[in-house]
Amino acid sequence: MIAEDAERVNTRLPKGYRARPFRDSDREPLVEERNSWSHRMEQQSAEEWRMWERMAPDETQYRIVVEDDAGRVVGSANVGAGSMMRHPDGAQNGGVGVARTDRRKGIGSALLDEVEGVARSRGAPRFLSGASAAHPDALAWASERGYREIGRRIEAYVELATFDPARFAERVKKVRASGIVMRTFGEMMDGLDHDGLESFYRALFEAQGPMWDDIPFATRLEPMPYERFRKMSFESGQALYDLSLIAYDGDVIAGFTQSGRRQEQDAYTWMTGTAREYRGRGVATALKVEALSRGKAKGLRAMLTTNDEPNKAMRGINATLGYQTLPAHVQLEKKLG
């Protein structure tokens, strides 16, 4: 954001507020505000935010913040093409947030006009955003400005102190009896040289491709390139190899689940998938039971995951295992043509 951009936003802001470029130190007050109205399992830290951006940087990211005359950060907005996966049609992702004490003053509208303008200048046909279903006022605000719901993502969690692996022992036993062998990422990687690791990464990448293709995302995404997959999964330092497992049928990857660190006390399941020809056999359930059991033994507080609303099969597995759902993230779209 340059001086001309700030001045353009300032002409739309109410008296007593001004726009400026985003600073790294703005993360703390922005996270504090968001955490003040979020469920305890949705709360994050500024350092975690930084970590994710180091893992998957988006060089197209444009950010604005608004502060009051006392220098208090009261709002922010962003727009970008996406970090991990992007949209084939060039759609842009972004959002607007305003502190509760400073709403209904026109700050959000000024910020939204700005980021939508940036998206249009990039030739984007659509602007994608979202809001929590727990905040119908935010959804109504977006609807009034031309946004429509295109999908919902459901975050859910298991508090591991109450998770009882014995309840699912027979299901896991049945999967193992069918010839499926489960190994952790750590076990599979132990002792491998550079070429061996590369072969392991490639095999997992190729196995997960069809699984990703079958996830019912609300809007189409480009496939994740191999280099980004390797960086996220194996070079970021965030993956938990002891809570990430692969189900093998001989040398064939029948399914896998992968989890990473979430702050100090939780883990987040990034992906659980089953190869098409192995679905309906309990493989995903067995993998998740094993991961949850290991997380409990490790002394973690909770394990979390996110699934799109139409993914009824995986959400059904989660419900069976005792996952509790959080308010849905409502995905929103506005045509910019």
Residue, then its C-alpha position, 0 to 999 in steps of 0.5 A: m500500500i502506497a501513499e496514494d492508496a491510503e489517501r484514496v481510502n481516507t476520503r471515504l473514512p469518517k472523521g477521526y480515522r485514517a488508513r495506512p499500510f499494514r505492519d507486522s505488529d498489527r497482528e497482535p491487536l487484530v488477533e486480540e479483537r478477533n479472539s474476544w468474540s471467538h469460541r475458545m477452539e477458534q482462537q489463535s495467536a499472532e505468531e501462528w498467523r505469521m507461521w502460516e504465512r511463512m509456510a504459504p506466502d501470497e506475494t499478491q497480498y494487499r493489506i490495509v489497516v485503519e486506526d483512530d486518532a489515538g493510534r488504535v487499530v480498529g479495522s483491516a482489509n485484505v485481498g489476494a490471489g491465494s496462498m496454497m491454491r488459486h482459482p483458475d478464473g483469477a478470482q481474488n480472496g479477501g475480507v474486511g474486519v472492524a472492531r465491535t466498538d467502531r462498527r456502523k460508522g462506514i469504516g467497513s464499507a470504505l475498506l470493502d470498496e477499496v479491496e474490491g477495487v483492487a480485485r477489479s484492477r487485477g481483472a478478477p471476475r469474482f471476489l470471495s470472502g466469508a463470515s461466521a454463521a454465528h454472526p448473522d449481522a455480518l452476513a446481512w451486511a455482506s448480502e446488502r453489498g451484493y454477496r451471496e452464499i456459495g458454501r459452508r465449511i464446518e470446523a470441528y474438534v475432539e477434546l482428547a481427555t474425553f476420547d475413548p479409543a476402546r469404543f472403536a477397537e472393533r472397527v480398527k481391528k476389522v480394517r487391520a484384519s482386511g490386510i490394511v497396515m497403518r504406519t506413521f509418517g515418522e516410521m516410513m521416513d526413518g532412515l531414508d536417504h535423500d532419494g528415499l525421502e523424495s520417493f516417499y513424498r512423491a508417492l504420497f503426493e500422487a495418492q492425494g491428488p484424486m482424493w483432493d479432486d473429490i472434495p466438494f469445494a464450493t468453488r473450483l481450485e487449481p491443484m496444489p503443485y508438488e513443490r508447495f505440497r512438499k514444503m507444506s507437508f515436510e519442510s515447514g516444521q509444522a507437521l506432526y509425523d507421529l500423528s500422521l499415518i498412512a494405510y497400506d494395502g501391500d505397497v498401495i496407499a489406501g488412505f492417509t491422515q496428516s496432522g500438524r501443530r496448532q499452537e502448543q496444546d492442540a493438533y490440526t488434521w490437515m487432510t484425511g483421505t481414502a483412495r476411491e477403490y477403498r472407500g466404504r471399508g472403514v479405512a478413514t475411521a481407523l486412521k482417525v482413531e489411531a491419530l486421536s489415540r496418539g494425540k491423547a497419549k501425547g497429552l494434547r488438549a484437542m484435535l481439530t479439522t475442517n470439512d466442507e458441508p457437502n462432505k457428508a461421509m467425512r463429517g459423519i465419521n467425525a460425528t461418530l468419533g465425537y467431534q463437536t462442530l463450531p459455527a460454520h464459515v459461510q463462504l461468500e461470492k460477489k461478481l465483479g463484472 
